[in-house]
Amino acid sequence: MSDDLAHLDFTVTCELTDPNGPCTRPAAHIANIHMHRNEMPRVALCDHHRNRLRAFEEGIIANNGHGLCGVCRQSMHPEDIIRNEEAL
């Protein structure tokens, strides 16, 4: 029996963007993330973007739990960056 879906690629890719356009890296995580609005959508993340968000979070923790988002200038706390992370 042949698989009628064998030609389709079901690889989940990162939903964030790089400077040159959409990220095409494979997603390894899913999490609610800060998106410069009053919401935290649940998105698929590659290791690269997940590590950047965690580094931002670590910087806030190192600054006594306070920081500003460089894009939207919102006052940030560690739990405001990434929440409910799960591996895919």
matplotlib code that plots the C-alpha trace (Angstrom):
import matplotlib.pyplot as plt

x = [0.0, 1.3, 1.1, -0.9, 0.6, 4.2, 4.9, 3.7, 6.1, 4.5, 7.6, 6.6, 8.7, 9.3, 6.6, 8.9, 10.8, 14.5, 15.8, 15.4, 11.9, 10.1, 12.2, 12.5, 14.2, 12.4, 10.4, 11.4, 9.2, 5.8, 5.2, 3.3, 5.6, 5.8, 4.7, 4.8, 1.0, -1.2, -1.3, 1.0, 0.1, 1.1, 3.6, 6.0, 9.7, 13.0, 15.9, 17.5, 14.5, 13.8, 17.4, 17.1, 13.9, 15.5, 18.6, 16.4, 14.6, 18.0, 19.0, 15.9, 16.5, 20.1, 18.6, 16.6, 13.6, 13.0, 13.7, 12.3, 11.5, 13.7, 10.9, 7.7, 9.4, 7.0, 8.3, 9.1, 9.4, 10.9, 7.5, 6.4, 8.8, 8.0, 5.5, 4.1, 7.0, 6.7, 9.0, 7.5]
y = [0.0, 3.4, 6.4, 9.2, 11.7, 10.7, 13.7, 16.2, 17.8, 18.0, 19.5, 22.3, 25.4, 28.3, 31.0, 33.9, 36.0, 36.7, 40.0, 38.6, 37.1, 34.2, 31.7, 28.4, 26.5, 23.4, 24.1, 22.2, 24.0, 25.6, 28.4, 31.6, 34.5, 38.3, 39.8, 43.5, 43.7, 42.9, 39.2, 36.2, 34.0, 30.3, 29.8, 27.2, 28.1, 26.9, 26.5, 29.7, 31.9, 30.1, 30.7, 34.4, 34.7, 32.9, 35.1, 38.2, 36.7, 36.0, 39.6, 40.7, 38.4, 39.7, 43.2, 42.5, 41.3, 44.4, 45.4, 47.1, 45.5, 47.0, 47.0, 48.1, 49.6, 47.8, 47.2, 43.5, 40.9, 37.4, 35.7, 38.3, 36.9, 33.2, 31.0, 27.4, 26.1, 22.5, 20.5, 19.3]
z = [0.0, -0.8, 1.5, -0.1, 2.3, 1.9, -0.3, 2.3, 4.9, 8.3, 10.0, 12.4, 11.8, 14.1, 14.0, 14.6, 12.1, 11.5, 10.1, 6.6, 6.9, 8.4, 10.4, 8.7, 11.5, 12.9, 16.0, 19.1, 21.7, 22.1, 24.6, 25.3, 24.6, 24.9, 21.5, 22.3, 23.0, 26.0, 25.0, 25.1, 22.1, 22.1, 19.3, 18.0, 18.7, 17.3, 19.7, 18.5, 19.3, 22.5, 23.7, 22.8, 24.9, 27.8, 27.6, 27.7, 30.7, 32.4, 31.9, 33.7, 36.6, 36.8, 37.0, 40.2, 38.2, 36.2, 32.6, 29.5, 26.3, 23.6, 21.1, 22.9, 26.0, 28.3, 31.8, 32.0, 34.7, 34.1, 33.8, 31.1, 28.5, 28.1, 29.9, 29.7, 27.7, 26.4, 24.2, 20.9]

ax = plt.figure().add_subplot(projection="3d")
ax.plot(x, y, z, "-o")
ax.set_aspect("equal")
plt.show()
